[in-house]
Amino acid sequence: MLELLLDVCLAERPDVCASRLLPGPCVEERAEPWVAHRPGLTLEGTRCVEAAEAVVPLAVEEVAPGVFVHAGEVALASPENAGDIANLGFVVGEEAVAVIDAGGSRAVGERLYAAIRGRTDLPIRYLILTHMHPDHVVGAAVFAEAGADIVAHEHLPAALAARAESYAEAWRRQQGEQAPIGSTIVLPDETVAGHRTIDLGGRMLEIEAHPTAHTDNDLTVLDRATGTWFMGDLVFDRHLPSIDGSLLGWLALLDELAQRSVERIVPGHGAVTLAWPQGAAPMRGYLEALTKETRAAIARGESMGRATRHLGDDLRDDWQLFDTFNPFNATAAYRELEWE
């Protein structure tokens, strides 16, 4: 199926331009309304192309029948990777497709869409967001335009709305001026407070909202047919975990989820799949060590400023991006544990 490709530029910087894929039928009349809803852009031209010809599809691996995963880079967002730093996936049923997370830029979302279209022409019925962090949600507009219903934790709309402005500034700063062209923060169409099951046609996905852990809006997606569990950022591999919720809540949730039996998990970062619960052991070890060291520092009467300069340092060699995320984790741990 031919898709509509738009050439757009910043109105105030006509030298800063990008091509944007508009999913769906190639009807040129769709271009003007799309641009009109994005102030600051000018439309330079349109053309009809196959999705794979418009953008380079993301590389995906079929980790189980009908279950596909793309491994993002273990890195910070940059112009070179366009925010492709999180693991993303999709599940193909007999009647429809569900996408799990949308990537850290519109460009990544478009490339994921192209990867899906390279595998199936079935409608993309759902986009499920595992939490509100930008490397998982910024590409969501692509799938909304493709007709998908966006599903997320009940707390995600408030969390994402509160951070939308700072996220937009961050992706502009990290990825360069082209990255935000056509990007918009999209809120979910429906939210989940407990459990929800969706049917892709002969294929059931179980969506579960969790209490505060990595964030206050984490959810997981289990493909019953293959026992593949998309964990979002409840599990990190190689990439140092980041605490944006509750350290103790995260450890408690890992204890609870470890009792469940599945064939494999898909972590939010790192390996395409891991064994469960063994795959979470390194991350759990870091969180437990940080808890123990923080409690000891508080017991010694160390100030937060002093303690956060050394908490977790012994584990530096075990993780990538340690120096970026550990100071924030140490501060979050101290603030949570000092009032135990």
C-alpha positions in Angstrom: 0.0 0.0 0.0 1.3 3.4 -0.9 1.7 5.9 2.0 1.8 9.7 1.9 5.3 11.3 2.4 5.4 15.0 3.3 8.3 17.3 2.9 8.1 19.9 5.7 10.3 22.7 7.0 10.3 25.0 10.0 8.6 28.2 9.1 11.2 30.3 11.1 14.1 28.2 9.8 13.3 27.2 6.2 16.7 25.6 5.9 15.7 23.0 8.6 13.5 20.4 6.8 12.5 16.8 7.1 10.4 14.2 5.3 7.5 12.8 7.4 5.6 9.6 6.7 1.8 10.0 7.1 0.4 6.4 7.6 -2.7 5.5 5.7 -4.0 6.0 2.2 -2.0 8.2 -0.1 -4.5 11.0 -0.4 -2.8 14.4 -0.9 -5.7 16.2 0.7 -4.6 14.8 4.1 -1.4 16.9 4.0 -2.8 20.3 4.7 -4.8 19.4 7.8 -1.8 17.6 9.2 0.4 20.6 8.8 -2.3 23.0 10.1 -2.3 21.1 13.4 1.4 21.6 13.8 2.1 25.4 14.0 5.5 26.5 12.8 5.7 24.1 9.9 5.4 24.7 6.2 4.5 22.1 3.6 7.0 21.9 0.7 5.6 18.9 -1.2 4.0 15.5 -1.1 4.5 12.1 -2.8 3.2 8.6 -2.7 5.7 5.9 -1.7 5.8 2.4 -0.1 6.6 2.7 3.6 9.9 0.8 3.2 10.9 3.2 0.5 10.1 6.3 2.6 12.1 5.3 5.6 14.5 2.5 6.6 12.5 0.0 8.6 13.8 -0.8 12.0 15.5 -4.2 12.3 13.2 -6.6 14.2 13.7 -10.1 15.4 10.9 -12.7 15.6 11.4 -13.9 19.2 8.4 -16.2 19.1 5.8 -16.9 16.4 4.2 -13.6 15.6 6.1 -11.7 18.2 8.7 -9.2 17.0 11.2 -7.1 18.9 13.5 -4.2 18.0 16.5 -3.7 20.3 17.3 0.0 20.8 20.8 1.2 21.4 22.1 1.2 25.0 22.9 4.9 24.7 21.6 8.4 25.4 19.4 10.0 22.7 21.4 11.8 20.0 21.1 13.1 16.5 22.9 10.0 15.3 20.4 7.6 16.8 17.3 9.8 16.7 16.1 8.5 20.1 16.2 4.9 19.1 17.3 3.8 22.5 14.5 1.6 23.8 13.3 -1.9 23.0 10.0 -1.9 21.0 7.8 -4.6 19.8 4.6 -5.8 18.0 2.4 -8.8 18.1 0.5 -10.1 15.0 -2.8 -11.8 15.5 -5.2 -13.3 12.9 -7.1 -10.0 12.5 -4.9 -7.2 13.8 -1.6 -6.0 15.3 -0.7 -4.5 18.7 2.4 -2.4 19.1 4.3 -2.1 22.4 5.9 1.2 22.8 6.6 3.7 20.0 10.2 5.0 20.3 11.9 8.2 21.2 11.1 10.3 18.1 8.6 10.5 15.3 11.4 9.2 13.0 11.7 6.0 15.1 7.9 5.6 15.1 7.9 5.8 11.3 10.6 3.2 11.0 8.8 0.9 13.4 5.6 1.4 11.3 7.6 0.5 8.2 8.9 -2.7 9.9 5.4 -3.7 10.7 4.2 -3.1 7.1 7.1 -5.2 5.9 5.6 -8.1 7.9 1.9 -7.7 7.6 -0.9 -5.5 6.1 -3.3 -6.2 9.0 -4.6 -3.1 10.7 -2.7 -1.8 13.6 -5.4 -1.8 16.2 -3.5 -0.9 19.4 -0.5 0.9 20.6 0.3 0.0 24.3 2.6 2.4 26.2 4.5 0.7 29.0 5.2 4.1 30.8 5.6 7.8 30.1 9.3 8.2 29.4 10.0 9.9 26.1 12.1 7.1 24.6 9.0 4.9 24.7 6.2 7.4 23.8 7.3 10.1 21.4 6.7 8.1 18.2 3.0 7.4 19.3 1.5 10.0 16.9 2.5 7.8 14.0 0.3 5.0 15.3 -2.5 7.3 16.2 -2.5 8.5 12.6 -2.6 4.8 11.5 -5.8 4.3 13.4 -4.5 2.6 16.5 -6.1 3.1 19.9 -3.5 4.1 22.5 -3.7 2.2 25.8 -1.7 3.1 28.9 -1.7 3.0 32.7 -4.4 5.2 34.4 -1.7 7.5 35.8 0.1 8.0 32.5 -2.0 10.9 31.2 -1.3 13.2 34.2 2.4 12.2 34.3 2.9 12.8 30.6 0.9 16.0 30.5 3.0 17.4 33.3 6.2 16.6 31.5 5.3 17.3 27.9 7.0 20.7 27.7 10.2 19.5 29.3 10.2 16.4 27.1 9.9 18.4 24.0 12.8 20.7 25.0 14.9 17.6 25.9 14.4 15.9 22.5 15.2 19.1 20.7 18.4 19.6 22.7 19.5 15.9 22.5 18.5 15.1 18.9 18.9 18.3 17.0 16.5 20.7 15.3 15.1 18.2 12.8 14.0 15.7 15.4 10.9 17.6 16.7 9.6 18.3 13.2 6.1 16.8 13.2 6.5 15.4 16.7 3.6 15.8 19.1 2.9 14.2 22.5 -0.2 12.0 22.2 -2.3 11.1 25.2 -3.9 7.6 25.5 -7.4 6.9 24.2 -8.0 4.5 27.1 -6.3 3.7 30.4 -5.9 0.6 32.5 -6.2 0.6 36.3 -5.9 -3.2 36.9 -6.1 -5.8 34.1 -7.3 -5.7 30.6 -7.3 -8.4 27.9 -7.3 -7.5 24.2 -8.0 -9.8 21.3 -6.0 -9.6 18.1 -8.0 -12.4 16.5 -7.1 -15.8 17.9 -4.4 -14.1 20.0 -5.0 -12.7 23.5 -2.8 -10.1 25.1 -3.0 -9.4 28.9 -2.3 -5.8 29.9 -1.6 -5.2 33.6 -1.1 -1.9 35.4 1.3 -2.0 38.4 1.8 0.0 41.5 4.6 2.6 41.7 8.0 1.1 40.8 10.1 2.4 38.0 7.5 5.1 37.6 3.9 5.5 38.9 2.5 4.4 35.5 4.2 1.1 34.6 2.3 -1.6 32.8 3.3 -5.0 31.2 1.9 -6.9 28.2 1.8 -10.7 28.1 1.2 -12.6 24.9 -0.6 -15.7 26.2 0.1 -17.8 23.1 3.9 -17.7 23.4 4.5 -16.8 27.0 6.3 -13.6 25.9 6.1 -10.8 28.5 6.9 -7.2 27.6 8.1 -5.7 30.8 8.9 -2.1 29.7 11.4 -0.5 32.0 10.5 -2.7 35.0 13.5 -4.6 33.7 16.8 -3.1 32.4 19.6 -5.1 30.9 23.2 -3.6 30.6 21.7 -0.1 30.8 21.7 1.2 34.4 18.1 1.3 35.7 16.6 4.7 36.5 14.4 5.4 39.5 11.5 7.7 38.7 9.0 6.1 41.1 9.9 4.1 44.2 13.0 2.1 45.0 11.2 0.0 47.6 8.1 -0.3 45.5 10.2 -1.6 42.6 11.9 -4.2 44.7 8.5 -5.3 46.1 7.0 -5.6 42.7 9.9 -7.7 41.4 9.4 -10.0 44.3 5.7 -10.4 43.4 6.3 -10.9 39.6 9.2 -13.3 40.1 6.6 -15.9 41.2 5.1 -16.0 37.7 6.1 -18.4 35.0 6.7 -17.3 31.5 8.8 -18.4 28.5 10.7 -15.2 28.1 10.6 -11.5 28.9 11.4 -8.4 26.7 13.2 -5.8 28.9 12.8 -2.1 28.2 16.5 -1.8 27.4 19.3 -4.2 26.5 18.9 -7.8 25.2 16.0 -8.6 22.9 14.8 -11.2 25.4 15.8 -12.6 28.8 14.9 -15.6 30.9 12.6 -14.9 33.8 13.2 -14.3 36.6 16.9 -14.8 36.1 17.2 -11.9 33.6 16.2 -9.4 36.2 18.8 -10.6 38.8 21.6 -8.1 37.9 19.2 -5.1 38.0 17.7 -6.4 41.3 21.3 -6.7 42.7 21.9 -3.0 41.9 18.7 -1.9 43.5 19.3 -4.0 46.6 22.9 -2.7 46.9 21.7 0.9 46.5 19.1 0.3 49.2 21.6 -1.2 51.7 24.3 1.5 51.1 21.8 4.3 51.4 20.4 3.0 54.7 23.9 2.7 56.0 24.8 6.2 55.0 21.7 7.6 56.6 22.4 5.7 59.8 25.9 7.2 59.8 24.4 10.7 59.6 25.7 11.5 56.2 24.0 14.4 54.4 22.4 13.7 51.1 25.0 15.7 49.3 27.8 13.7 50.7 26.1 10.3 50.4 25.1 10.7 46.8 28.8 11.2 45.8 29.6 7.6 46.6 26.4 5.5 46.8 26.5 2.6 44.3 30.0 3.4 43.1 31.2 -0.2 43.6 28.9 -1.3 40.8 30.0 1.2 38.2 31.8 -1.4 36.1 28.7 -3.6 35.8 26.6 -1.1 33.9 26.5 1.2 30.9 25.5 4.9 31.4 26.3 4.6 35.1 27.6 8.1 35.5 24.5 9.6 33.9 21.9 7.8 35.9 23.4 6.7 39.2 23.6 10.3 40.7 19.8 10.6 40.1 19.2 7.1 41.6 21.2 7.9 44.6 19.3 11.1 45.3 16.0 9.4 44.8 17.0 6.5 47.1 18.1 8.9 49.9 15.0 11.0 49.7 12.8 7.9 49.9 14.7 6.1 52.7 15.6 9.0 55.0 12.0 9.0 56.4 11.6 5.2 56.9 
